[in-house]
Amino acid sequence: MSLVENFEQIILGKDEEGFAFTQVYDYVESVGQKNEGRIFFTLEMPNNPLLAEEIAKDIFDCLKENFYLEMDRDPYLRFEDSLKKINEVVLKKEKEKEFKFISNLSIAIGVIARDNLYLTQAGDAEVYLVRGKYVSVITEGLSEDDAANELFSNVASGALEDSDTVILSSTKLLRYLTEIDLSKLFSNYNLPEALKELRSLLKREVSNKVAILGIEVKEKEILNEEEKIETAGIPRVSDNRRILMKLSSVLPALKAKIANLNRFDKQKFQDFFLFFKGKKNAILLLSIIMFLTLSVSVYSLQVRSREKKESTTYAADLLHAKENVDLAKQRSYDKEKAGVLLDAAEKNTLKVLQSGYLKAEAIKNLETIKSQRDMLDNVIRISSDKLRLVADLSGKRSNVNAIGLLSYQDTLYAFEYNALYKLLLDSASEPLTIDDNEFVVRGTYFEDRDSLVFLTKSGQIIEFKDGVFTFMDTEDKAWHSGMDVAAYSDKLYVLDAENNQIWKYKRRRDKYSVPEKFVSESDLTGAVSISIDGSVYLLKSNGIIENYYVGKKQDITIDNQPIVPMEKPKALYTEKDMDQVYVLEPEKKRVLLYNKVPGKFDLIYNSQYIFEDVKEEIKDFYIDKKARKMYLLTAAKVYEMAM
């Protein structure tokens, strides 16, 4: 099979400080040689568009120059070597600019060569494959074990098929759309229309610059149109073949006669049938009519028979699904078993729904499954009328991209990479600049010092107290970088999963102590968040919650786990004298609540809040235990909900 690609590209977003870029390079078109691969490239970088454009050009030029060397080699090896060269170019660029920008880049690269797709990604970029009615994230896991100083470290590859659609995006589209939404877009529309609809759907959701490139793969046409007409539809039955071969011998004359029928008048109609005058041609005409009638009848019977068989099969699948739902209701006392039954019911019901048969019944059964899961997991779905908009930060900065919420001196604050916003009754103050050069990643309230503490990408600590931002030093003048920070008593804890450690710093009068290793003999791979109530609760990206007390990992159990497990949680929150641990999972738009077991480190799952009406990604949350309120943060808005 030989495949060809059509492609379309769009740039979304109004962020004037951001940069997005797409490019396609075809070696055949460029140098007129044998097709040895077409390159597809998307890049996004927030802030500093001039530098971003320079970086994009350097990376793309390096890819072009290296991938097409030694074209007798396997494309996979050429692609892999090209990425190594790019890593070298990027590291050299960082040294030249004296600015670490790798962590700010989101890049998706695909190469199609010899009907195979080779791809890689960095940052938030993702690549999706739409095959039939199914959507897959085919870059999932590629950057999970990336080295901190490398842009690319993993490659995925696979064979393409006729009618596949590949989507390269510099951001995670599934933050804004479901897999079903994507499937419908690229199944129901051609590529340009699908991207046009996608732009319309994301226009209000996406504020930062985003690059999206769609690739439609089709089987290369080999026969020309005349060859198709002459060879199409010839039956294998010998009698029918003789009739059709006889028909093909007179087709040119028939074609000429039909072409002359410009007006449907009586004379020309008679002239047309004069062609069949005579016994031989009359018999031929009658044979053709009989053959066509018979063929249509047989085909119609086959279609009806197949549809009846399929309908019966899907009806049985749906009945089996309903039986599993009923069993799950009966076994609600055994949550784990009920969950397995509902999973099986959902799988069968989706199969029926995608077939096009019994659509209304299938949709109704999916709603029943959803309700039963809600009951088992004690789900509380929060509608928009139960949320109060506290502040819209975009009124203060149009391209705001908030990342965290903190409480300080009985006032709530929101912050982004370089700015802090004080939240008033129903608005926000003008942003306070944290620093012009640093990029804040997380923050925490330091009760012992009555201050806010911010951790930056470069591994700096900035304190905010009485309206003043101050860079803090350690006794050895060297902070460890990390992805989260928490404070307890007079100590600051920095989560550094890359170095498999939580660093503990004691606050001195005007600086911090040298770091101490807090944990020993533990694997912190995938850790994303920590929170402290005396012991340290740690959350991993796969949904695992761990506990460390005086640096030692505790054996804890978590009972009554939700039947819809956590897959990509982002943040965990608790504090001293709080009886619960809360976990945010943005992709499922939910916050899960676990009760602490008194006198132990164990947890019991209690319930979860799902915020389906919040269309934007939930970036962070804060629990006000005194006021019994939960606050949610998106890129631009802060919401309040009574608990």
WOURRA-V345823 format. One record per residue. PHI is phi in whole degrees, -180 to 180 (* if undefined). PSI is psi as a letter, one per 30 degrees, with the letter a starting at -180 (* if undefined). D_CENTER is the distance of its C-alpha to the mean C-alpha in whole Angstrom. Layout:
PHI|PSI|D_CENTER ; PHI|PSI|D_CENTER
This chain:
*|k|30 ; -116|k|30 ; -112|l|26 ; -127|l|26 ; -120|k|23 ; -108|k|23 ; -143|l|20 ; -139|l|19 ; -140|k|18 ; -138|l|17 ; -120|k|17 ; -112|l|16 ; 98|l|17 ; -117|g|21 ; -68|j|21 ; -71|f|24 ; -90|f|24 ; -96|l|20 ; -143|k|20 ; -136|k|18 ; -150|k|19 ; -130|k|18 ; -155|k|21 ; -126|k|22 ; -129|k|25 ; -115|j|27 ; -65|e|30 ; -63|e|32 ; -67|f|32 ; -81|e|33 ; -126|g|36 ; 70|g|37 ; -102|l|36 ; -58|k|35 ; -65|j|31 ; -119|g|30 ; 125|k|26 ; -112|k|24 ; -98|k|22 ; -123|k|19 ; -144|k|17 ; -132|k|15 ; -145|k|16 ; -139|k|15 ; -147|k|18 ; -74|k|19 ; 68|l|22 ; 48|i|25 ; -62|e|24 ; -66|e|28 ; -65|e|27 ; -60|e|23 ; -63|e|25 ; -65|e|27 ; -65|e|24 ; -58|e|22 ; -64|e|26 ; -62|e|27 ; -66|e|24 ; -67|e|24 ; -63|e|28 ; -63|e|27 ; -62|e|25 ; -61|e|27 ; -66|e|30 ; -96|e|30 ; -67|e|28 ; -92|g|31 ; -81|k|33 ; 48|i|35 ; -74|f|33 ; -79|f|35 ; -79|l|33 ; -63|k|30 ; -57|e|27 ; -60|e|25 ; -68|e|27 ; -65|e|28 ; -67|e|24 ; -62|e|24 ; -64|e|27 ; -62|e|26 ; -67|e|23 ; -63|e|26 ; -64|e|28 ; -62|e|25 ; -57|e|24 ; -66|e|28 ; -62|e|28 ; -68|e|26 ; -63|e|28 ; -63|e|31 ; -65|e|29 ; -61|e|28 ; -67|e|32 ; -62|e|33 ; -85|f|32 ; 53|h|32 ; -151|k|29 ; -85|j|26 ; -119|f|23 ; -56|e|20 ; -69|f|18 ; -92|f|18 ; -90|k|16 ; -124|j|13 ; -134|k|14 ; -124|k|13 ; -126|k|16 ; -131|k|17 ; -128|k|20 ; -108|j|22 ; -142|k|25 ; 54|h|27 ; 66|g|25 ; -119|k|22 ; -107|k|19 ; -119|k|19 ; -149|l|16 ; -151|l|15 ; -156|l|13 ; -143|l|13 ; 67|b|12 ; -86|f|9 ; -65|k|8 ; -141|l|6 ; -124|k|8 ; -117|k|8 ; -114|k|11 ; -103|j|13 ; -126|j|16 ; 67|b|18 ; -103|g|17 ; -110|k|14 ; -120|k|10 ; -126|k|9 ; -89|j|7 ; -87|g|10 ; -104|g|10 ; -60|k|9 ; 90|f|12 ; -66|e|13 ; -109|g|14 ; -65|e|15 ; -116|h|18 ; -61|k|18 ; -71|k|22 ; -63|f|22 ; -102|g|24 ; -121|k|22 ; -78|e|19 ; -125|k|19 ; -139|f|20 ; -132|l|18 ; -130|k|18 ; -118|l|17 ; -151|l|19 ; -179|l|19 ; -81|k|21 ; -93|l|20 ; -125|l|22 ; -56|k|24 ; 78|g|21 ; -67|k|18 ; -125|k|16 ; -113|k|13 ; -120|j|11 ; -98|k|11 ; -133|k|9 ; -80|f|10 ; -137|l|7 ; -83|j|4 ; -65|f|5 ; -75|g|4 ; -73|f|6 ; -113|f|8 ; -131|l|8 ; -90|l|9 ; -62|e|9 ; -65|e|12 ; -59|e|12 ; -62|e|10 ; -60|e|13 ; -63|e|16 ; -58|e|15 ; -90|f|15 ; -95|e|18 ; -93|f|20 ; -123|l|20 ; -73|l|21 ; -59|e|19 ; -61|e|21 ; -68|e|21 ; -63|e|17 ; -69|e|16 ; -64|e|19 ; -65|e|18 ; -63|e|14 ; -59|e|16 ; -65|e|18 ; -69|e|15 ; -93|f|13 ; -55|e|17 ; -88|f|18 ; -87|e|14 ; -105|k|14 ; -103|e|17 ; -78|l|16 ; -67|k|16 ; -136|k|13 ; -110|k|14 ; -131|k|12 ; -131|k|14 ; -105|k|15 ; -127|k|17 ; -107|k|19 ; -104|k|21 ; -131|l|25 ; -71|k|28 ; -66|k|30 ; -74|k|33 ; -102|e|36 ; -81|k|39 ; -79|l|40 ; -63|e|41 ; -65|e|45 ; -64|e|44 ; -64|e|41 ; -64|e|44 ; -74|f|47 ; -109|f|45 ; -71|k|42 ; 74|g|43 ; -78|j|47 ; -69|l|47 ; -87|f|48 ; -67|k|51 ; -60|e|55 ; -63|e|56 ; -64|e|53 ; -64|e|53 ; -62|e|56 ; -64|e|56 ; -70|e|53 ; -66|e|54 ; -65|e|57 ; -61|e|55 ; -64|f|53 ; -71|f|57 ; -107|g|58 ; -59|e|54 ; -57|e|55 ; -68|e|58 ; -61|e|56 ; -61|e|54 ; -65|e|57 ; -64|e|58 ; -65|e|55 ; -63|f|54 ; -82|f|58 ; -85|i|57 ; -72|e|56 ; -127|k|58 ; -86|i|58 ; -102|l|62 ; -63|e|65 ; -65|e|66 ; -70|e|63 ; -65|e|62 ; -68|e|65 ; -60|e|65 ; -61|e|61 ; -80|f|63 ; -63|f|66 ; -58|e|64 ; -95|g|64 ; -66|k|68 ; 106|l|70 ; -63|e|69 ; -64|e|67 ; -71|e|64 ; -65|e|65 ; -64|e|64 ; -61|e|61 ; -61|e|60 ; -63|e|60 ; -64|e|58 ; -62|e|55 ; -60|e|55 ; -64|e|56 ; -65|e|53 ; -63|e|50 ; -61|e|51 ; -65|e|51 ; -62|e|48 ; -62|e|46 ; -64|e|48 ; -64|e|47 ; -62|e|43 ; -62|e|43 ; -65|e|44 ; -63|e|42 ; -62|e|39 ; -62|e|40 ; -66|e|41 ; -65|e|37 ; -63|e|36 ; -65|e|38 ; -64|e|37 ; -64|e|33 ; -60|e|34 ; -64|e|36 ; -64|e|33 ; -70|e|31 ; -63|e|33 ; -67|e|34 ; -61|e|30 ; -68|e|30 ; -62|e|33 ; -64|e|32 ; -63|e|29 ; -64|e|31 ; -64|e|33 ; -66|e|31 ; -64|e|30 ; -62|e|33 ; -64|e|34 ; -63|e|31 ; -63|e|33 ; -70|f|36 ; -108|h|34 ; -62|f|33 ; -68|f|35 ; -108|i|33 ; -58|e|29 ; -63|e|28 ; -66|e|30 ; -61|e|29 ; -63|e|25 ; -63|e|26 ; -63|e|28 ; -69|e|25 ; -62|e|22 ; -65|e|25 ; -63|e|25 ; -65|e|22 ; -60|e|21 ; -67|e|25 ; -67|e|24 ; -64|e|21 ; -61|e|23 ; -67|e|25 ; -60|e|23 ; -72|f|21 ; -75|f|25 ; 93|f|26 ; -88|k|29 ; 49|h|30 ; -61|e|27 ; -61|e|29 ; -67|e|29 ; -65|e|26 ; -62|e|24 ; -62|e|27 ; -69|e|27 ; -64|e|23 ; -65|e|24 ; -64|e|27 ; -61|e|24 ; -60|e|22 ; -64|e|26 ; -67|e|27 ; -64|e|24 ; -59|e|24 ; -66|e|28 ; -67|e|28 ; -95|g|25 ; 53|h|27 ; -83|k|24 ; -114|j|25 ; -89|k|23 ; -99|j|24 ; -84|l|24 ; -62|f|24 ; -72|f|28 ; -99|g|28 ; -112|k|26 ; -107|k|28 ; -76|j|27 ; -82|e|28 ; -160|k|28 ; -112|j|26 ; -70|f|25 ; -66|f|25 ; -71|f|28 ; -99|e|29 ; -149|j|27 ; -63|e|25 ; -103|g|22 ; -58|k|22 ; -140|i|19 ; -65|k|20 ; -128|f|19 ; -156|l|21 ; -122|k|24 ; -141|k|28 ; -104|k|31 ; -146|k|34 ; 52|h|38 ; 61|g|37 ; -130|k|34 ; -89|k|31 ; -124|k|29 ; -114|k|26 ; -141|l|25 ; -125|a|22 ; -61|f|23 ; -142|g|26 ; -144|l|27 ; -123|k|29 ; -118|k|29 ; -87|k|32 ; -91|k|31 ; -97|a|34 ; -60|e|35 ; -142|g|33 ; -159|a|32 ; -134|l|31 ; -75|l|33 ; -64|k|33 ; -66|k|31 ; -97|k|32 ; -75|k|31 ; -73|e|31 ; -167|k|31 ; -78|f|31 ; -113|f|30 ; -83|l|28 ; -122|j|24 ; -71|k|24 ; -111|e|21 ; -150|l|23 ; -148|l|26 ; -154|l|28 ; -93|k|32 ; -103|j|35 ; -62|e|37 ; -62|e|40 ; -105|f|40 ; 48|h|39 ; -147|l|36 ; -100|k|33 ; -124|k|31 ; -119|k|28 ; -103|k|27 ; -107|l|26 ; -62|e|24 ; -79|f|27 ; 88|h|28 ; -110|l|31 ; -117|k|32 ; -120|k|33 ; -103|k|35 ; -119|k|35 ; -149|k|38 ; 54|h|41 ; 81|g|39 ; -122|k|39 ; -97|k|36 ; -135|k|37 ; -74|k|36 ; -104|k|37 ; -108|l|39 ; -108|l|39 ; -65|f|43 ; -104|g|41 ; 62|g|40 ; -145|j|36 ; -85|l|33 ; -89|k|31 ; -77|l|27 ; -166|a|24 ; -115|f|21 ; -157|l|23 ; -144|k|27 ; -147|l|29 ; -124|k|33 ; -154|k|35 ; 57|b|39 ; -105|g|40 ; -122|l|37 ; -116|k|34 ; -118|k|31 ; -115|k|29 ; -82|j|26 ; -124|i|25 ; -64|e|23 ; -63|e|24 ; -103|g|27 ; 56|h|27 ; -154|l|29 ; -113|j|30 ; -91|k|32 ; -110|k|35 ; -121|k|37 ; -93|k|40 ; -78|k|41 ; -94|a|44 ; -64|e|46 ; -130|g|44 ; -158|a|42 ; -114|l|40 ; -72|l|41 ; -68|l|40 ; -72|k|37 ; -117|k|38 ; -74|k|36 ; -89|e|35 ; -108|l|33 ; -138|k|35 ; 54|h|34 ; -134|l|30 ; -104|j|27 ; -99|g|25 ; -56|k|22 ; 85|g|18 ; -66|k|20 ; -125|f|18 ; -157|k|21 ; -133|l|25 ; -150|k|27 ; -127|k|31 ; -125|g|34 ; 127|e|36 ; -106|l|34 ; -104|j|31 ; -90|k|28 ; -124|k|25 ; -111|k|21 ; -107|l|19 ; -67|f|15 ; -92|g|16 ; 96|f|18 ; -77|k|21 ; -110|k|24 ; -121|l|27 ; -134|k|30 ; -126|k|32 ; -124|k|36 ; 44|h|38 ; 87|f|36 ; -105|k|36 ; -69|k|33 ; -96|k|34 ; -81|j|34 ; -120|l|32 ; -116|k|31 ; -123|j|29 ; -90|l|30 ; 59|h|29 ; -55|k|25 ; -64|k|23 ; -75|f|22 ; -99|j|19 ; -70|l|18 ; -72|k|16 ; -119|e|13 ; -140|i|11 ; -69|l|14 ; -122|e|15 ; -144|k|18 ; -128|k|22 ; -142|k|25 ; -156|l|28 ; -160|l|32 ; -60|k|36 ; 66|g|37 ; -105|k|34 ; -88|g|34 ; -127|l|30 ; -120|k|27 ; -111|k|24 ; -130|k|20 ; -99|k|17 ; -123|j|14 ; -60|e|12 ; -64|f|9 ; -99|g|12 ; 52|h|14 ; -141|l|17 ; -122|k|19 ; -99|k|21 ; -118|k|25 ; -119|k|27 ; -89|k|31 ; -80|k|33 ; -88|k|36 ; -55|k|39 ; 78|g|41 ; -134|l|38 ; -101|g|34 ; -72|l|33 ; -129|l|30 ; -129|k|30 ; -62|k|27 ; -112|e|28 ; -166|a|26 ; -153|k|23 ; -104|k|22 ; -116|k|19 ; -112|i|18 ; -66|f|17 ; -81|f|19 ; -87|j|17 ; -76|f|15 ; -80|l|14 ; -68|k|12 ; -83|j|15 ; -87|e|15 ; -161|l|19 ; -150|l|21 ; -144|k|25 ; -107|j|28 ; -96|j|31 ; -69|f|33 ; -71|e|37 ; -84|f|35 ; 54|h|33 ; -132|k|30 ; -115|k|27 ; -114|k|25 ; -116|k|21 ; -123|k|20 ; -108|a|17 ; -59|e|17 ; -130|f|20 ; -128|l|22 ; -122|k|23 ; -116|l|24 ; -124|k|27 ; -138|k|27 ; -76|k|31 ; -102|*|30
